[in-house]
Amino acid sequence: MNVNLHLSGEAESYINALVSRGLAANKTEAIRLVIVKCRDKERELDSEKRDIDRMNQMMMELVWNNEKDEKAGKFYERKYLRGKKK
């Protein structure tokens, strides 16, 4: 795929710096490098989000599947609702 791209300002300076520091052989390779790094960072963030979602799910299960809460709920029903659930 061929793409014509006009960069100016900070973006242009950044690409030129990658080339001048020897991290990329030319501007095309520098842009490719930036895209790959951006994709890798996005994947890393997605993975971290999935880990956080799994931890949140586990914490919710610990809270909701608490045997003491079940006993307290049944006590409340017997004492204050006379065994009737709302």
C-alpha positions as CSV (number, residue, x, y, z in Angstrom):
1,M,0.0,0.0,0.0
2,N,1.4,3.4,-0.9
3,V,0.4,6.5,1.1
4,N,1.4,10.1,0.7
5,L,1.8,11.7,4.0
6,H,2.6,15.3,4.8
7,L,3.9,15.9,8.3
8,S,4.8,19.2,9.9
9,G,5.7,20.6,13.3
10,E,6.3,18.2,16.1
11,A,5.4,15.1,14.1
12,E,7.9,15.9,11.4
13,S,10.6,16.7,14.0
14,Y,10.0,13.4,15.8
15,I,10.3,11.4,12.6
16,N,13.5,13.3,11.6
17,A,14.9,12.7,15.1
18,L,14.3,8.9,14.7
19,V,16.3,8.9,11.5
20,S,19.1,11.2,12.7
21,R,19.5,9.1,15.9
22,G,19.8,6.0,13.7
23,L,16.7,4.3,15.0
24,A,15.3,4.2,11.4
25,A,17.1,4.2,8.1
26,N,14.7,6.6,6.5
27,K,11.5,8.5,7.1
28,T,9.3,5.7,5.8
29,E,10.9,3.2,8.1
30,A,10.6,5.7,11.0
31,I,6.8,6.0,10.3
32,R,6.5,2.2,10.1
33,L,8.3,1.9,13.4
34,V,6.0,4.4,15.1
35,I,2.9,2.6,13.8
36,V,4.2,-0.8,15.0
37,K,5.0,0.7,18.5
38,C,1.6,2.2,18.7
39,R,-0.1,-1.1,17.8
40,D,2.0,-2.9,20.4
41,K,1.1,-0.3,23.0
42,E,-2.6,-0.7,22.1
43,R,-2.4,-4.5,22.5
44,E,-0.7,-4.1,25.8
45,L,-3.4,-1.8,27.1
46,D,-6.1,-4.2,25.8
47,S,-4.4,-7.0,27.7
48,E,-4.2,-4.9,30.9
49,K,-7.9,-4.0,30.5
50,R,-8.8,-7.7,30.2
51,D,-6.8,-8.5,33.3
52,I,-8.5,-5.7,35.2
53,D,-11.9,-6.9,34.0
54,R,-11.1,-10.4,35.2
55,M,-9.9,-9.1,38.6
56,N,-13.1,-7.1,39.0
57,Q,-15.2,-10.1,38.1
58,M,-13.4,-12.2,40.7
59,M,-13.8,-9.5,43.4
60,M,-17.6,-9.2,42.6
61,E,-17.9,-12.9,42.9
62,L,-16.2,-12.9,46.3
63,V,-18.5,-10.1,47.5
64,W,-21.7,-11.6,46.1
65,N,-20.9,-15.2,47.0
66,N,-20.2,-14.4,50.7
67,E,-21.8,-17.0,53.0
68,K,-22.0,-14.5,55.9
69,D,-24.1,-12.2,53.8
70,E,-26.4,-15.1,52.9
71,K,-26.9,-15.9,56.6
72,A,-27.5,-12.2,57.4
73,G,-30.1,-11.9,54.7
74,K,-32.0,-15.0,56.0
75,F,-31.8,-13.6,59.5
76,Y,-33.2,-10.3,58.3
77,E,-36.1,-12.1,56.4
78,R,-37.0,-14.1,59.5
79,K,-36.8,-11.3,62.0
80,Y,-38.2,-8.3,60.1
81,L,-40.1,-9.7,57.2
82,R,-41.5,-12.8,58.9
83,G,-40.0,-15.1,56.3
84,K,-41.4,-13.1,53.3
85,K,-39.1,-11.9,50.7
86,K,-39.8,-8.5,49.1
